[in-house]
Structures are given as C-alpha cells and as structure tokens.
C-alpha cells in the first residue's frame, strides 16, 4: 500500500506544473507556446491567504491540468523566514516585478497577463472560490479576446 501511495504522489508531482521564477523566460515560453501568463505574488511562509490559495486552487488536479495546457505560471515569492530566504538576485527580480505589477504590495495578488505582459485580469487577495470557478474566470477573459 505504501508503494502505491508513493507512486501516486510521484506521478502527481511529475504532472504538476512548474512555477517559474524568471519572468523573462516565462514570457518567452508564453510567446512560443501561445499561452497566457499567470503571475502570483505570494508570501509563502507567512501569508495565510497565500497558502490557502495555493492549496485550494493552484495545487488541485483540475487547475494543474488546465494550467499545463493554457498557462505559464510565475511566482514572485516574498518569504520572511531565514529558512526560506531567496538569493539576492531573485529578491531583486521579485521586487522589480512588484514595482511594475504590484506596487501596493498586496498578498496574495494574482494577475493574468498576455504573452506581451499586458494585464488582462487581477485577483486581489484570496479568491475563496473553487478551482473550476477560477478557471472559468480565466476562460471568460481569454475567450473574450
């Protein structure tokens, strides 16, 4: 039974979309693959709404499947714990993204962008919605284009 559980979680991990940390590389991927960019500002080790949104929406199987087919995921994380400290270069990169897309410093703050970096939709705070509803909101914006 433990082997089956371990294999199941290994498969889920392998299928999980990767959250990128370099916006320029993510933007190039979005252009090449004709996908949208979902940029998420998070305080992964201190922001309870950020943690809930990650668990309740982003880590669900339905969202992961959708995002693999339609999105390039980018996370700008701002951890506070020394244990989760980011390299100085990554901190500067995240701060530059925040200056451009999140100057008010909201957490969580999620933005749907086209591959050119144009803001299409924002979510301010924890959405408190199902992954299906979150996906429907993305589809509504992307289908309107």
Residue pairs with C-beta under 8 A, 6 or more apart in sequence:
12 61
15 64
15 65
15 68
16 59
16 64
17 64
17 67
17 68
17 71
17 73
18 73
19 40
19 73
19 74
19 75
20 26
20 29
20 72
20 73
20 74
20 75
21 74
21 75
21 76
21 77
21 90
21 93
21 94
22 93
23 39
23 74
23 76
23 93
23 97
26 37
26 72
26 73
26 74
27 37
27 72
27 115
27 116
27 117
29 35
29 72
30 36
30 37
30 72
30 114
30 115
31 115
31 116
33 72
34 115
35 70
35 71
35 72
35 115
36 70
36 71
36 72
36 112
36 113
36 114
36 115
36 120
36 138
36 142
37 71
37 72
37 73
37 74
37 112
37 113
37 114
37 115
37 117
38 67
38 71
38 72
38 73
38 74
38 110
38 111
38 112
38 113
38 138
39 74
39 75
39 76
39 97
39 101
39 110
39 111
39 113
40 53
40 58
40 73
40 74
40 75
40 76
40 108
40 109
40 110
40 111
41 76
41 78
41 97
41 98
41 101
41 102
41 106
41 107
41 108
41 109
41 110
42 50
42 53
42 54
42 75
42 76
42 77
42 78
42 107
42 108
43 50
43 77
43 78
43 79
43 80
43 107
43 108
44 50
44 51
44 54
44 77
44 78
44 79
44 84
45 79
45 80
45 81
45 83
45 84
46 79
46 80
46 81
47 107
47 108
49 107
49 108
49 125
49 126
50 107
50 108
50 126
52 126
53 108
53 110
53 126
53 127
56 131
57 63
57 127
57 129
57 130
57 131
57 134
58 64
58 67
58 73
60 131
62 131
62 132
62 135
63 131
63 134
63 135
66 131
66 135
66 138
67 73
70 138
70 142
71 138
76 93
76 94
76 97
76 98
76 102
77 86
77 94
78 94
78 98
78 107
79 85
79 86
86 94
98 105
101 109
101 111
101 119
102 109
102 111
106 124
106 125
108 123
108 125
108 126
109 122
109 123
109 124
109 125
110 122
110 123
110 127
111 119
111 121
111 122
111 123
112 119
112 120
112 121
112 122
112 138
112 141
112 142
113 119
113 120
114 120
114 145
120 141
120 142
120 145
121 137
121 138
121 141
123 134
123 137
127 133
127 134
129 137
